[in-house]
Amino acid sequence: MVDADQTFVIVGGGLAGAKAAETLRAEGFNGRVILIGDERDHPYERPPLSKGYLTGAKERDSVFVHEAAWYARNDIELHLGQSVTAVDREARTVRLGDGTVIRYDKLLLATGAEPRRLDVPGTELTGVHHLRRLAHADRLRQVISSLGRDNGHLVIAGAGWIGLEVAAAARGYGAEVTVVESDPTPLHRVLGPELGQLFADLHSDHGVRFHFGARLTEIVGQDGLVLAVRTDDGEEHPAHAVLAAIGAAPRTALAENSGLALVDRADGGGIAVDESLRTSDPDVFAAGDVAAAHHPLLRTRLRVEHWANALNGGPAAARAMLGRTVSYDRVPYFFSDQYDLGMEYSGWAPPGSYDQVVVRGDTGKREFIAFWLKGGRVLAGMNVNVWDVTDPIQQLIRARTAVDADALADASVPLESLI
């Protein structure tokens, strides 16, 4: 057991950091646990920011990982609203923005990611939004609610998961929504054209306008307020608010400045960690959105920006910090809720990695499972309005053996029989 006089520092006040702190105590660590976050809110989960909380279905308090009193009960020292400005690996210290220096025996970097910014004229206008933090969701919820009451227009740059979920939430309030996307369909690089078109049809059925094959080039305003956006094909769209939903970048500055090994941005970026989530420094670990981990199952280095990775990666890193043997091989997983469509996706099938897509069920009714295959082997699966199938889908992925495509497409054949 780790000595009681040791100090474990966690930089990052999100889900990964909170779950790591929880796991350290659950595993019997009785030294100091210090959790540092640059937001004033206690650690919270991010999916509700574009789902239940944004739509108004859930209250603000529902997003927090633990109630505020939990941290004191478990002797977790919190430094909220504090940024870490430097890590000195030789001295094994971190320096906070207020000048405080804290020594560590083990350090976990769970610094997450930050939204990518639009690089166009007009981004300084009131009414240009991003969605990453709870404070962003607080403002955006008020904005789309107001747009709904006033028949206002929201333009979303980007048709990824965040853009589509916000579009669904905004339509729920009655706002007019236009989505500008450079690809020919939503989620084109994740799902491909056929299944991307399914999401285009879903949103079109609910009144969302798409402008594909175009990029936003200017946000037009007057007296500091947004009036319209322009795209590179000469079009202009009315807008009273704009959301930049063009992805996120891992927050690696601390790691870079302290000399830790990083992954090239062209390969997804992030802090390079092994399968135990250990960095190039044996006393420093990384988890969550910022960690680019060697994945023993998928046999590649992978950085995953989804809730399940923070939920499971934080505890895995905590166990590794305690000296336990860890091989973090969770199948990547995420979910989305849009209107009456719910979906779950398991696996990893980037463009060019698969040679076949097999569908089980009815895409017209939006009740089906799609599988991405390579040489007959299941790389990924997405269930849409079909439930309780995540376990067999992930088992098929883990099996790494070829399956019969016809049987995979036949809903009368139990998935479990194909494993």
C-alpha positions in Angstrom: 0.0 0.0 0.0 1.2 3.5 -0.8 2.5 5.4 2.2 0.2 7.8 3.9 2.7 10.6 3.6 2.6 10.7 -0.2 0.7 13.3 -2.2 -1.1 12.6 -5.4 -2.0 15.7 -7.5 -4.7 15.6 -10.2 -4.7 18.6 -12.6 -8.1 18.8 -14.3 -11.5 19.2 -12.6 -13.6 17.2 -15.1 -15.0 13.7 -15.0 -11.7 11.9 -15.4 -10.1 13.8 -12.6 -13.1 13.3 -10.2 -13.3 9.6 -10.9 -9.5 9.2 -10.4 -9.8 10.9 -7.0 -12.8 8.7 -6.1 -10.9 5.6 -7.1 -7.8 6.5 -5.1 -9.9 6.6 -2.0 -11.9 3.5 -2.9 -8.6 1.6 -3.4 -7.4 2.5 0.0 -5.0 5.3 -0.7 -4.7 7.3 2.5 -2.3 10.0 1.5 -3.1 13.5 0.3 -5.3 13.8 -2.8 -5.3 17.3 -4.3 -7.6 18.1 -7.2 -7.0 21.3 -9.2 -9.5 22.7 -11.6 -9.6 26.0 -13.5 -13.4 26.3 -13.3 -15.2 27.4 -10.2 -17.8 24.7 -10.5 -17.2 21.3 -8.9 -16.4 18.5 -11.4 -19.3 17.7 -13.7 -20.1 15.5 -16.7 -20.1 17.0 -20.1 -22.8 15.1 -22.1 -25.7 16.9 -20.4 -24.3 20.2 -21.7 -25.5 19.4 -25.2 -28.2 17.0 -24.2 -30.5 17.0 -21.1 -29.4 20.2 -19.5 -29.4 22.1 -22.7 -32.8 20.9 -23.7 -34.3 21.8 -20.3 -35.1 18.2 -19.5 -32.6 18.1 -16.6 -31.7 20.6 -13.9 -28.2 22.1 -13.5 -27.4 20.1 -10.3 -27.8 16.9 -12.2 -24.6 17.4 -14.1 -22.2 17.2 -11.1 -20.1 14.0 -10.6 -20.5 14.2 -6.8 -22.3 16.5 -4.4 -20.1 19.3 -3.1 -19.9 17.8 0.4 -18.5 14.5 -1.0 -15.0 16.0 -1.5 -14.7 17.0 2.2 -16.0 13.7 3.4 -13.4 11.9 1.4 -10.6 14.3 2.3 -10.1 15.5 -1.3 -8.4 18.9 -1.3 -10.0 21.1 -3.9 -8.4 24.1 -5.6 -11.2 25.3 -7.9 -10.9 28.3 -10.2 -7.2 27.8 -10.2 -5.0 27.2 -13.2 -1.8 25.3 -13.1 0.9 27.4 -14.9 3.9 25.1 -14.7 5.0 21.6 -13.9 8.6 21.1 -12.7 9.2 17.4 -13.1 12.7 17.5 -11.6 11.4 19.1 -8.4 8.1 17.2 -8.8 6.0 20.3 -8.2 3.2 22.2 -9.8 2.7 25.9 -9.7 -0.7 27.5 -9.5 -1.8 30.8 -11.0 -1.7 32.5 -7.6 1.9 31.4 -7.1 1.2 28.4 -4.8 3.6 25.6 -5.3 2.5 22.0 -4.5 4.8 19.0 -4.4 3.6 15.7 -5.8 4.7 12.1 -5.6 2.5 11.1 -8.5 0.8 13.5 -10.9 -2.2 13.0 -13.2 -2.9 15.3 -16.1 -6.6 15.3 -16.9 -6.6 18.7 -18.6 -9.1 17.8 -21.3 -9.6 19.7 -24.5 -10.7 23.1 -25.6 -13.1 24.1 -28.4 -11.4 25.1 -31.7 -12.1 28.7 -32.6 -13.4 30.1 -35.9 -10.7 32.1 -37.6 -13.0 34.5 -39.4 -14.0 38.2 -39.1 -16.7 38.8 -36.6 -15.9 36.3 -33.9 -15.7 39.1 -31.3 -19.4 39.9 -31.6 -21.8 39.2 -28.9 -23.8 36.1 -29.9 -20.8 33.9 -31.0 -20.7 30.9 -28.8 -18.7 27.7 -28.0 -19.9 24.7 -26.0 -17.4 23.0 -23.8 -17.9 24.2 -20.3 -20.9 24.4 -18.0 -20.8 28.2 -18.2 -21.0 27.9 -22.0 -24.1 25.7 -21.6 -25.7 28.1 -19.1 -25.4 31.0 -21.7 -26.4 28.9 -24.7 -29.5 27.5 -23.0 -30.7 31.0 -22.3 -29.9 32.1 -25.9 -31.7 29.2 -27.7 -34.7 29.6 -25.4 -34.8 33.3 -26.3 -34.4 32.6 -30.0 -37.3 30.1 -29.8 -39.6 32.8 -28.2 -38.6 35.4 -30.8 -38.4 33.3 -33.9 -34.6 33.9 -34.0 -32.0 32.2 -36.1 -29.1 30.1 -34.9 -26.3 29.2 -37.3 -24.1 26.3 -36.3 -20.7 25.9 -37.9 -20.0 22.1 -38.0 -22.3 19.1 -38.3 -20.5 16.8 -35.8 -22.1 15.4 -32.7 -22.1 18.6 -30.7 -23.5 20.6 -33.6 -26.3 18.2 -34.3 -27.2 17.8 -30.6 -27.4 21.6 -30.2 -29.4 21.8 -33.4 -31.9 19.4 -31.9 -32.1 21.3 -28.6 -32.6 24.6 -30.4 -35.4 23.2 -32.6 -37.0 21.9 -29.4 -37.2 25.5 -28.2 -38.6 26.6 -31.6 -35.5 28.5 -32.9 -34.7 28.5 -36.6 -31.5 26.6 -37.2 -29.0 26.5 -40.1 -26.0 24.2 -40.1 -23.0 25.0 -42.3 -20.8 22.0 -43.0 -17.9 21.6 -45.5 -18.5 17.9 -46.0 -21.4 16.5 -48.1 -23.3 15.0 -45.1 -23.3 15.4 -41.3 -20.8 13.1 -39.5 -19.3 12.2 -42.9 -15.9 11.3 -41.6 -17.3 9.3 -38.7 -20.2 7.4 -40.3 -19.6 7.7 -44.1 -22.1 9.1 -46.6 -25.0 6.6 -46.3 -25.4 6.9 -42.5 -24.4 10.5 -42.5 -27.4 11.1 -44.8 -29.7 9.5 -42.3 -28.8 12.2 -39.8 -29.3 14.9 -42.4 -32.8 13.5 -43.1 -33.6 13.3 -39.4 -32.7 17.0 -38.9 -34.4 18.1 -42.1 -37.6 16.4 -41.0 -37.4 18.6 -37.9 -36.9 21.8 -39.8 -33.1 22.2 -39.7 -31.6 23.8 -42.8 -28.2 22.4 -44.0 -25.7 24.2 -46.2 -23.2 21.5 -47.2 -20.0 21.9 -49.1 -19.3 25.3 -47.6 -17.3 27.0 -44.9 -18.2 30.0 -42.8 -16.0 33.0 -43.8 -17.5 36.0 -42.0 -19.9 36.8 -39.2 -21.7 40.0 -40.0 -22.8 42.3 -37.2 -23.9 45.7 -36.2 -23.5 47.5 -32.8 -21.7 44.4 -31.5 -24.6 42.0 -32.3 -24.7 39.2 -34.9 -26.9 39.8 -37.9 -25.8 37.1 -40.5 -23.1 34.8 -41.6 -21.4 34.5 -45.0 -19.9 31.4 -46.6 -17.2 30.8 -49.1 -19.7 30.1 -51.9 -21.1 33.6 -51.6 -24.2 32.7 -49.6 -25.5 34.8 -46.7 -27.7 33.3 -43.9 -29.6 35.3 -41.3 -28.3 34.7 -37.8 -28.9 36.1 -34.3 -26.4 33.7 -32.7 -23.6 31.5 -34.0 -22.2 28.3 -32.5 -18.7 27.2 -33.4 -18.9 23.4 -33.3 -15.8 22.6 -35.3 -14.1 20.2 -32.9 -11.8 20.4 -29.9 -8.0 20.4 -29.4 -6.3 18.6 -26.5 -4.9 20.9 -23.8 -1.3 19.8 -23.9 0.6 23.1 -23.0 1.5 22.0 -19.5 2.9 18.6 -20.8 4.7 20.3 -23.7 6.3 22.9 -21.5 7.5 20.3 -19.0 9.1 18.2 -21.8 6.7 15.2 -21.8 6.3 13.3 -25.0 3.4 14.4 -27.2 1.7 13.0 -30.3 1.9 15.0 -33.5 -1.2 17.1 -34.2 -1.5 15.4 -37.6 -2.0 12.2 -35.7 -4.7 13.6 -33.4 -2.4 15.2 -30.8 -2.4 14.6 -27.1 0.0 13.4 -24.4 1.6 10.1 -25.3 0.9 7.5 -22.7 1.3 3.7 -22.6 -1.4 1.2 -22.0 -1.2 1.9 -18.3 -1.8 5.7 -19.0 1.8 6.5 -17.9 3.6 9.3 -19.7 7.3 9.4 -20.7 7.8 10.4 -17.0 7.1 7.4 -14.7 5.6 9.6 -12.0 3.2 11.4 -14.4 0.1 10.0 -15.9 -2.6 11.3 -18.2 -6.3 10.4 -18.8 -9.4 11.6 -20.6 -9.5 13.7 -23.7 -5.9 14.8 -23.5 -4.4 11.3 -23.4 -3.2 9.5 -26.6 -2.9 6.0 -25.3 -1.5 2.9 -26.8 -4.6 0.6 -27.1 -3.6 -3.0 -26.6 -6.8 -4.3 -28.2 -6.9 -2.0 -31.2 -3.1 -2.2 -31.6 -2.7 1.5 -32.3 -2.3 4.8 -30.4 -5.7 6.4 -29.9 -7.1 9.6 -28.3 -10.8 9.4 -27.5 -12.8 12.5 -26.7 -15.9 10.8 -25.3 -17.6 10.5 -21.9 -16.9 6.8 -21.4 -13.2 7.4 -21.8 -13.1 9.9 -19.0 -15.4 7.7 -16.9 -13.1 4.7 -17.2 -9.8 6.3 -17.9 -9.6 8.3 -14.7 -10.0 5.2 -12.5 -7.5 3.2 -14.7 -4.9 5.9 -14.2 -5.5 6.1 -10.5 -4.9 2.3 -10.2 -1.7 2.7 -12.2 -0.6 5.5 -9.9 -1.0 3.1 -7.0 1.4 0.7 -8.7 -1.3 -1.8 -9.9 -0.9 -3.6 -13.2 -3.2 -1.8 -15.7 -3.9 -2.5 -19.3 -6.5 0.0 -20.4 -8.2 -1.7 -23.3 -11.8 -0.4 -23.1 -13.7 -0.5 -26.4 -14.3 3.2 -27.3 -18.0 4.0 -26.7 -20.2 7.1 -27.0 -23.9 7.9 -27.3 -26.1 10.6 -28.7 -29.7 11.7 -28.3 -31.4 13.8 -31.0 -35.2 14.3 -31.1 -36.6 10.7 -30.9 -33.4 9.1 -32.0 -31.0 7.6 -29.6 -27.8 5.8 -30.6 -24.8 4.2 -29.2 -21.5 3.6 -31.0 -18.8 1.1 -30.0 -15.4 0.6 -31.6 -13.1 2.5 -33.9 -13.5 2.6 -37.7 -11.8 5.7 -39.1 -12.1 6.5 -42.8 -10.2 4.0 -45.0 -10.0 1.3 -42.2 -13.1 -0.7 -43.3 -14.2 -2.3 -46.5 -17.9 -3.1 -45.8 -20.8 -1.7 -43.9 -23.5 -4.2 -42.9 -26.9 -3.1 -41.6 -29.3 -5.2 -39.5 -32.8 -3.7 -39.2 -34.6 -0.9 -40.9 -32.8 2.4 -41.6 -36.1 3.9 -42.9 -37.7 3.4 -39.5 -34.4 4.5 -37.8 -34.3 1.2 -35.9 -31.2 -0.7 -36.9 -27.6 -1.7 -36.1 -24.8 -0.8 -38.5 -21.5 -2.7 -38.4 -18.2 -1.5 -40.0 -16.1 -4.5 -41.1 -12.6 -5.2 -42.4 -12.0 -8.6 -44.0 -15.1 -9.8 -42.2 -14.0 -8.6 -38.8 -16.2 -6.2 -36.9 -14.4 -2.9 -36.2 -17.3 -0.9 -34.9 -21.1 -1.0 -34.4 -23.8 1.6 -34.0 -27.2 0.8 -32.6 -29.9 3.3 -33.4 -33.2 3.0 -31.4 -32.2 -0.6 -30.6 -31.2 -1.3 -27.1 -29.3 -3.7 -24.9 -26.9 -4.8 -27.6 -23.8 -2.9 -26.6 -22.3 -5.9 -24.8 -22.5 -8.3 -27.8 -21.4 -5.6 -30.2 -18.3 -5.0 -28.1 -17.7 -8.8 -27.8 -17.7 -9.1 -31.6 -15.1 -6.3 -31.7 -13.0 -7.9 -29.1 -13.1 -11.3 -30.8 -11.1 -9.9 -33.8 -12.4 -12.9 -35.9 -14.3 -12.8 -39.2 -18.1 -13.2 -39.0 -20.6 -14.1 -41.7 -22.0 -10.8 -43.1 -25.4 -12.4 -44.0 -25.9 -13.7 -40.5 -24.8 -10.3 -39.1 -27.5 -8.6 -41.2 -30.2 -11.1 -40.2 -32.1 -9.8 -37.2 -33.4 -13.4 -36.5 -29.9 -14.5 -35.8 -28.9 -13.6 -32.2 -25.7 -11.5 -32.1 -24.4 -13.7 -29.2 -24.4 -16.7 -31.5 -21.9 -14.9 -33.8 -19.3 -14.3 -31.1 
